Amino acid sequence: MACVFVKDTGKGIPEEDIDKVFEAFFQVDKSTDREDYGTGLGLSISKQLIELQGGEMSISSELGKGTTVYFSVPLVM
């Protein structure tokens, strides 16, 4: 099993939104005055691809400190 994590030092995700970030088109920050825009599809598609390969994906986050995305996939040799 290969395990990977990606960590940022952004705003973080509120605890009540952690499970929602894997839903297609969901965005935690819905304001229109932010600099960066996205479609809300990246995590949804990534999770689906990882699960299709027999892997798992999860997120931990702390408001004001950032977010870590973890995923693992089986190694094929």
N, CA, C and O atoms as a Tinker XYZ file with bonds, in Angstrom:
   308  protein
     1  N      0.856000   -1.171000    0.000000    73     2
     2  CA     0.000000    0.000000    0.000000    64     1     3
     3  C      0.902000    1.233000    0.000000    63     2     4     5
     4  O      1.835000    1.328000    0.797000    81     3
     5  N      0.622000    2.155000   -0.881000    73     3     6
     6  CA     1.336000    3.439000   -0.903000    64     5     7
     7  C      0.459000    4.475000   -0.207000    63     6     8     9
     8  O     -0.720000    4.616000   -0.532000    81     7
     9  N      1.027000    5.188000    0.739000    73     7    10
    10  CA     0.295000    6.209000    1.483000    64     9    11
    11  C      0.921000    7.571000    1.209000    63    10    12    13
    12  O      2.140000    7.734000    1.263000    81    11
    13  N      0.065000    8.544000    0.915000    73    11    14
    14  CA     0.516000    9.890000    0.553000    64    13    15
    15  C     -0.321000   10.905000    1.316000    63    14    16    17
    16  O     -1.501000   10.674000    1.581000    81    15
    17  N      0.294000   12.028000    1.667000    73    15    18
    18  CA    -0.499000   13.123000    2.223000    64    17    19
    19  C     -0.014000   14.442000    1.637000    63    18    20    21
    20  O      1.155000   14.605000    1.290000    81    19
    21  N     -0.955000   15.376000    1.539000    73    19    22
    22  CA    -0.667000   16.731000    1.061000    64    21    23
    23  C     -1.208000   17.684000    2.114000    63    22    24    25
    24  O     -2.376000   17.603000    2.495000    81    23
    25  N     -0.356000   18.585000    2.580000    73    23    26
    26  CA    -0.736000   19.492000    3.656000    64    25    27
    27  C     -0.599000   20.936000    3.186000    63    26    28    29
    28  O      0.350000   21.294000    2.489000    81    27
    29  N     -1.576000   21.761000    3.586000    73    27    30
    30  CA    -1.465000   23.192000    3.300000    64    29    31
    31  C     -1.598000   23.984000    4.590000    63    30    32    33
    32  O     -1.931000   23.431000    5.637000    81    31
    33  N     -1.340000   25.255000    4.508000    73    31    34
    34  CA    -1.434000   26.132000    5.684000    64    33    35
    35  C     -2.503000   27.189000    5.451000    63    34    36    37
    36  O     -2.370000   28.328000    5.900000    81    35
    37  N     -3.566000   26.807000    4.746000    73    35    38
    38  CA    -4.655000   27.733000    4.430000    64    37    39
    39  C     -5.582000   27.972000    5.608000    63    38    40    41
    40  O     -5.212000   27.789000    6.768000    81    39
    41  N     -6.795000   28.386000    5.279000    73    39    42
    42  CA    -7.794000   28.750000    6.287000    64    41    43
    43  C     -8.339000   27.561000    7.059000    63    42    44    45
    44  O     -8.832000   27.714000    8.177000    81    43
    45  N     -8.254000   26.381000    6.468000    73    43    46
    46  CA    -8.830000   25.206000    7.106000    64    45    47
    47  C    -10.286000   25.030000    6.706000    63    46    48    49
    48  O    -10.876000   25.898000    6.063000    81    47
    49  N    -10.851000   23.907000    7.092000    73    47    50
    50  CA   -12.232000   23.569000    6.755000    64    49    51
    51  C    -13.002000   23.353000    8.052000    63    50    52    53
    52  O    -12.546000   22.611000    8.922000    81    51
    53  N    -14.160000   23.987000    8.193000    73    51    54
    54  CA   -14.969000   23.755000    9.398000    64    53    55
    55  C    -15.326000   22.273000    9.535000    63    54    56    57
    56  O    -15.578000   21.598000    8.537000    81    55
    57  N    -15.346000   21.780000   10.753000    73    55    58
    58  CA   -15.594000   20.364000   11.010000    64    57    59
    59  C    -16.886000   19.871000   10.352000    63    58    60    61
    60  O    -16.932000   18.752000    9.842000    81    59
    61  N    -17.924000   20.694000   10.361000    73    59    62
    62  CA   -19.207000   20.275000    9.786000    64    61    63
    63  C    -19.168000   20.150000    8.261000    63    62    64    65
    64  O    -20.086000   19.586000    7.666000    81    63
    65  N    -18.117000   20.667000    7.627000    73    63    66
    66  CA   -17.998000   20.597000    6.162000    64    65    67
    67  C    -17.013000   19.541000    5.681000    63    66    68    69
    68  O    -16.894000   19.328000    4.474000    81    67
    69  N    -16.310000   18.880000    6.579000    73    67    70
    70  CA   -15.270000   17.917000    6.184000    64    69    71
    71  C    -15.826000   16.857000    5.230000    63    70    72    73
    72  O    -15.234000   16.623000    4.176000    81    71
    73  N    -16.935000   16.215000    5.567000    73    71    74
    74  CA   -17.483000   15.163000    4.703000    64    73    75
    75  C    -18.056000   15.733000    3.409000    63    74    76    77
    76  O    -18.084000   15.043000    2.391000    81    75
    77  N    -18.507000   16.967000    3.438000    73    75    78
    78  CA   -19.124000   17.584000    2.255000    64    77    79
    79  C    -18.113000   17.911000    1.160000    63    78    80    81
    80  O    -18.491000   18.000000   -0.008000    81    79
    81  N    -16.840000   18.092000    1.505000    73    79    82
    82  CA   -15.859000   18.493000    0.488000    64    81    83
    83  C    -15.655000   17.431000   -0.584000    63    82    84    85
    84  O    -15.086000   17.724000   -1.636000    81    83
    85  N    -16.104000   16.211000   -0.339000    73    83    86
    86  CA   -16.013000   15.158000   -1.348000    64    85    87
    87  C    -17.231000   15.137000   -2.274000    63    86    88    89
    88  O    -17.266000   14.356000   -3.225000    81    87
    89  N    -18.230000   15.987000   -2.008000    73    87    90
    90  CA   -19.406000   16.079000   -2.870000    64    89    91
    91  C    -19.071000   16.945000   -4.081000    63    90    92    93
    92  O    -18.396000   17.966000   -3.959000    81    91
    93  N    -19.549000   16.528000   -5.244000    73    91    94
    94  CA   -19.310000   17.291000   -6.473000    64    93    95
    95  C    -19.891000   18.703000   -6.350000    63    94    96    97
    96  O    -21.024000   18.881000   -5.902000    81    95
    97  N    -19.113000   19.686000   -6.748000    73    95    98
    98  CA   -19.463000   21.108000   -6.804000    64    97    99
    99  C    -19.578000   21.784000   -5.440000    63    98   100   101
   100  O    -19.968000   22.949000   -5.370000    81    99
   101  N    -19.248000   21.083000   -4.353000    73    99   102
   102  CA   -19.299000   21.729000   -3.028000    64   101   103
   103  C    -18.065000   22.593000   -2.838000    63   102   104   105
   104  O    -16.949000   22.175000   -3.144000    81   103
   105  N    -18.273000   23.802000   -2.330000    73   103   106
   106  CA   -17.175000   24.703000   -2.001000    64   105   107
   107  C    -17.423000   25.270000   -0.611000    63   106   108   109
   108  O    -18.512000   25.761000   -0.316000    81   107
   109  N    -16.416000   25.200000    0.232000    73   107   110
   110  CA   -16.545000   25.721000    1.586000    64   109   111
   111  C    -16.725000   27.234000    1.542000    63   110   112   113
   112  O    -17.596000   27.775000    2.223000    81   111
   113  N    -15.909000   27.919000    0.747000    73   111   114
   114  CA   -15.978000   29.381000    0.625000    64   113   115
   115  C    -16.810000   29.718000   -0.606000    63   114   116   117
   116  O    -16.358000   29.553000   -1.739000    81   115
   117  N    -18.032000   30.192000   -0.370000    73   115   118
   118  CA   -18.931000   30.490000   -1.468000    64   117   119
   119  C    -18.936000   31.976000   -1.840000    63   118   120   121
   120  O    -19.741000   32.406000   -2.665000    81   119
   121  N    -18.041000   32.756000   -1.234000    73   119   122
   122  CA   -18.019000   34.192000   -1.527000    64   121   123
   123  C    -17.561000   34.435000   -2.963000    63   122   124   125
   124  O    -16.817000   33.634000   -3.528000    81   123
   125  N    -18.005000   35.530000   -3.540000    73   123   126
   126  CA   -17.662000   35.851000   -4.929000    64   125   127
   127  C    -16.481000   36.807000   -5.030000    63   126   128   129
   128  O    -16.041000   37.133000   -6.132000    81   127
   129  N    -15.966000   37.258000   -3.894000    73   127   130
   130  CA   -14.864000   38.217000   -3.936000    64   129   131
   131  C    -13.494000   37.584000   -3.680000    63   130   132   133
   132  O    -12.518000   38.303000   -3.468000    81   131
   133  N    -13.408000   36.278000   -3.696000    73   131   134
   134  CA   -12.126000   35.622000   -3.459000    64   133   135
   135  C    -11.302000   35.593000   -4.745000    63   134   136   137
   136  O    -11.845000   35.684000   -5.846000    81   135
   137  N    -10.006000   35.466000   -4.590000    73   135   138
   138  CA    -9.099000   35.492000   -5.730000    64   137   139
   139  C     -9.092000   34.183000   -6.513000    63   138   140   141
   140  O     -9.021000   34.195000   -7.742000    81   139
   141  N     -9.163000   33.067000   -5.816000    73   139   142
   142  CA    -9.078000   31.760000   -6.466000    64   141   143
   143  C    -10.469000   31.153000   -6.580000    63   142   144   145
   144  O    -11.237000   31.131000   -5.618000    81   143
   145  N    -10.769000   30.667000   -7.761000    73   143   146
   146  CA   -12.053000   30.014000   -7.988000    64   145   147
   147  C    -11.798000   28.579000   -8.406000    63   146   148   149
   148  O    -10.770000   28.268000   -9.008000    81   147
   149  N    -12.715000   27.731000   -8.089000    73   147   150
   150  CA   -12.635000   26.343000   -8.508000    64   149   151
   151  C    -14.034000   25.836000   -8.781000    63   150   152   153
   152  O    -15.017000   26.523000   -8.504000    81   151
   153  N    -14.122000   24.641000   -9.321000    73   151   154
   154  CA   -15.430000   24.075000   -9.631000    64   153   155
   155  C    -15.980000   23.222000   -8.499000    63   154   156   157
   156  O    -17.172000   22.915000   -8.478000    81   155
   157  N    -15.123000   22.835000   -7.556000    73   155   158
   158  CA   -15.568000   21.941000   -6.498000    64   157   159
   159  C    -15.603000   20.489000   -6.956000    63   158   160   161
   160  O    -16.307000   19.669000   -6.368000    81   159
   161  N    -14.849000   20.168000   -8.000000    73   159   162
   162  CA   -14.832000   18.802000   -8.520000    64   161   163
   163  C    -13.552000   18.036000   -8.190000    63   162   164   165
   164  O    -13.552000   16.806000   -8.227000    81   163
   165  N    -12.483000   18.721000   -7.874000    73   163   166
   166  CA   -11.179000   18.080000   -7.700000    64   165   167
   167  C    -11.169000   16.954000   -6.677000    63   166   168   169
   168  O    -10.733000   15.845000   -6.989000    81   167
   169  N    -11.637000   17.213000   -5.472000    73   167   170
   170  CA   -11.615000   16.175000   -4.436000    64   169   171
   171  C    -12.611000   15.068000   -4.726000    63   170   172   173
   172  O    -12.347000   13.901000   -4.435000    81   171
   173  N    -13.754000   15.426000   -5.298000    73   171   174
   174  CA   -14.756000   14.426000   -5.633000    64   173   175
   175  C    -14.218000   13.435000   -6.664000    63   174   176   177
   176  O    -14.337000   12.223000   -6.484000    81   175
   177  N    -13.632000   13.944000   -7.731000    73   175   178
   178  CA   -13.067000   13.082000   -8.777000    64   177   179
   179  C    -11.892000   12.283000   -8.237000    63   178   180   181
   180  O    -11.777000   11.088000   -8.508000    81   179
   181  N    -11.013000   12.935000   -7.471000    73   179   182
   182  CA    -9.845000   12.241000   -6.913000    64   181   183
   183  C    -10.265000   11.080000   -6.024000    63   182   184   185
   184  O     -9.703000    9.988000   -6.113000    81   183
   185  N    -11.248000   11.314000   -5.169000    73   183   186
   186  CA   -11.700000   10.257000   -4.261000    64   185   187
   187  C    -12.287000    9.089000   -5.043000    63   186   188   189
   188  O    -12.030000    7.931000   -4.715000    81   187
   189  N    -13.069000    9.385000   -6.072000    73   187   190
   190  CA   -13.657000    8.318000   -6.883000    64   189   191
   191  C    -12.569000    7.486000   -7.566000    63   190   192   193
   192  O    -12.650000    6.258000   -7.579000    81   191
   193  N    -11.557000    8.139000   -8.131000    73   191   194
   194  CA   -10.474000    7.424000   -8.802000    64   193   195
   195  C     -9.682000    6.548000   -7.829000    63   194   196   197
   196  O     -9.336000    5.409000   -8.142000    81   195
   197  N     -9.403000    7.095000   -6.654000    73   195   198
   198  CA    -8.658000    6.337000   -5.645000    64   197   199
   199  C     -9.452000    5.124000   -5.181000    63   198   200   201
   200  O     -8.891000    4.040000   -5.022000    81   199
   201  N    -10.757000    5.298000   -4.960000    73   199   202
   202  CA   -11.590000    4.180000   -4.517000    64   201   203
   203  C    -11.738000    3.126000   -5.614000    63   202   204   205
   204  O    -11.817000    1.936000   -5.309000    81   203
   205  N    -11.777000    3.533000   -6.872000    73   203   206
   206  CA   -11.833000    2.572000   -7.980000    64   205   207
   207  C    -10.593000    1.685000   -8.019000    63   206   208   209
   208  O    -10.642000    0.561000   -8.519000    81   207
   209  N     -9.489000    2.191000   -7.493000    73   207   210
   210  CA    -8.242000    1.432000   -7.447000    64   209   211
   211  C     -8.097000    0.645000   -6.144000    63   210   212   213
   212  O     -7.060000    0.029000   -5.897000    81   211
   213  N     -9.133000    0.669000   -5.318000    73   211   214
   214  CA    -9.092000   -0.065000   -4.059000    64   213   215
   215  C     -8.462000    0.712000   -2.922000    63   214   216   217
   216  O     -8.088000    0.127000   -1.905000    81   215
   217  N     -8.339000    2.022000   -3.078000    73   215   218
   218  CA    -7.720000    2.862000   -2.056000    64   217   219
   219  C     -8.729000    3.619000   -1.209000    63   218   220   221
   220  O     -9.940000    3.425000   -1.317000    81   219
   221  N     -8.199000    4.473000   -0.378000    73   219   222
   222  CA    -9.020000    5.291000    0.524000    64   221   223
   223  C     -8.496000    6.717000    0.533000    63   222   224   225
   224  O     -7.312000    6.955000    0.297000    81   223
   225  N     -9.394000    7.672000    0.810000    73   223   226
   226  CA    -9.009000    9.081000    0.894000    64   225   227
   227  C     -9.725000    9.704000    2.083000    63   226   228   229
   228  O    -10.901000    9.429000    2.324000    81   227
   229  N     -9.009000   10.545000    2.825000    73   227   230
   230  CA    -9.611000   11.228000    3.976000    64   229   231
   231  C     -8.976000   12.605000    4.147000    63   230   232   233
   232  O     -7.964000   12.924000    3.523000    81   231
   233  N     -9.592000   13.406000    5.003000    73   231   234
   234  CA    -9.127000   14.773000    5.249000    64   233   235
   235  C     -9.155000   15.050000    6.742000    63   234   236   237
   236  O    -10.065000   14.620000    7.451000    81   235
   237  N     -8.144000   15.773000    7.210000    73   235   238
   238  CA    -8.191000   16.352000    8.553000    64   237   239
   239  C     -7.899000   17.841000    8.393000    63   238   240   241
   240  O     -7.125000   18.242000    7.525000    81   239
   241  N     -8.518000   18.642000    9.230000    73   239   242
   242  CA    -8.354000   20.082000    9.086000    64   241   243
   243  C     -8.545000   20.772000   10.420000    63   242   244   245
   244  O     -9.273000   20.304000   11.295000    81   243
   245  N     -7.862000   21.907000   10.549000    73   243   246
   246  CA    -8.002000   22.737000   11.741000    64   245   247
   247  C     -8.143000   24.182000   11.271000    63   246   248   249
   248  O     -7.281000   24.703000   10.564000    81   247
   249  N     -9.240000   24.819000   11.674000    73   247   250
   250  CA    -9.484000   26.197000   11.252000    64   249   251
   251  C     -8.318000   27.095000   11.640000    63   250   252   253
   252  O     -7.818000   27.048000   12.764000    81   251
   253  N     -7.904000   27.904000   10.691000    73   251   254
   254  CA    -6.806000   28.829000   10.918000    64   253   255
   255  C     -5.422000   28.214000   10.800000    63   254   256   257
   256  O     -4.422000   28.930000   10.846000    81   255
   257  N     -5.349000   26.900000   10.650000    73   255   258
   258  CA    -4.040000   26.235000   10.593000    64   257   259
   259  C     -3.821000   25.431000    9.326000    63   258   260   261
   260  O     -2.674000   25.166000    8.968000    81   259
   261  N     -4.881000   25.034000    8.633000    73   259   262
   262  CA    -4.701000   24.310000    7.385000    64   261   263
   263  C     -5.387000   22.964000    7.333000    63   262   264   265
   264  O     -6.101000   22.561000    8.251000    81   263
   265  N     -5.145000   22.283000    6.225000    73   263   266
   266  CA    -5.810000   21.025000    5.919000    64   265   267
   267  C     -4.792000   20.010000    5.418000    63   266   268   269
   268  O     -3.829000   20.361000    4.737000    81   267
   269  N     -5.017000   18.751000    5.764000    73   267   270
   270  CA    -4.201000   17.664000    5.242000    64   269   271
   271  C     -5.122000   16.653000    4.568000    63   270   272   273
   272  O     -6.108000   16.202000    5.151000    81   271
   273  N     -4.782000   16.307000    3.329000    73   271   274
   274  CA    -5.522000   15.286000    2.583000    64   273   275
   275  C     -4.643000   14.046000    2.529000    63   274   276   277
   276  O     -3.481000   14.114000    2.128000    81   275
   277  N     -5.202000   12.919000    2.931000    73   275   278
   278  CA    -4.489000   11.648000    2.944000    64   277   279
   279  C     -5.106000   10.708000    1.919000    63   278   280   281
   280  O     -6.325000   10.689000    1.744000    81   279
   281  N     -4.269000    9.927000    1.241000    73   279   282
   282  CA    -4.825000    8.852000    0.434000    64   281   283
   283  C     -3.853000    7.680000    0.384000    63   282   284   285
   284  O     -2.638000    7.839000    0.506000    81   283
   285  N     -4.425000    6.512000    0.203000    73   283   286
   286  CA    -3.612000    5.309000    0.060000    64   285   287
   287  C     -4.171000    4.486000   -1.089000    63   286   288   289
   288  O     -5.383000    4.428000   -1.295000    81   287
   289  N     -3.277000    3.853000   -1.833000    73   287   290
   290  CA    -3.658000    2.970000   -2.932000    64   289   291
   291  C     -2.791000    1.723000   -2.871000    63   290   292   293
   292  O     -1.629000    1.787000   -2.468000    81   291
   293  N     -3.355000    0.588000   -3.270000    73   291   294
   294  CA    -2.555000   -0.635000   -3.284000    64   293   295
   295  C     -1.435000   -0.550000   -4.313000    63   294   296   297
   296  O     -1.608000    0.030000   -5.385000    81   295
   297  N     -0.294000   -1.128000   -3.981000    73   295   298
   298  CA     0.815000   -1.216000   -4.924000    64   297   299
   299  C      0.658000   -2.482000   -5.738000    63   298   300   301
   300  O      0.389000   -3.555000   -5.198000    81   299
   301  N      0.829000   -2.346000   -7.044000    73   299   302
   302  CA     0.746000   -3.497000   -7.929000    64   301   303
   303  C      2.144000   -3.782000   -8.453000    63   302   304   305
   304  O      2.796000   -2.901000   -9.015000    81   303
   305  N      2.596000   -4.997000   -8.271000    73   303   306
   306  CA     3.945000   -5.345000   -8.725000    64   305   307
   307  C      3.900000   -6.486000   -9.694000    63   306   308
   308  O      4.943000   -6.919000  -10.185000    81   307
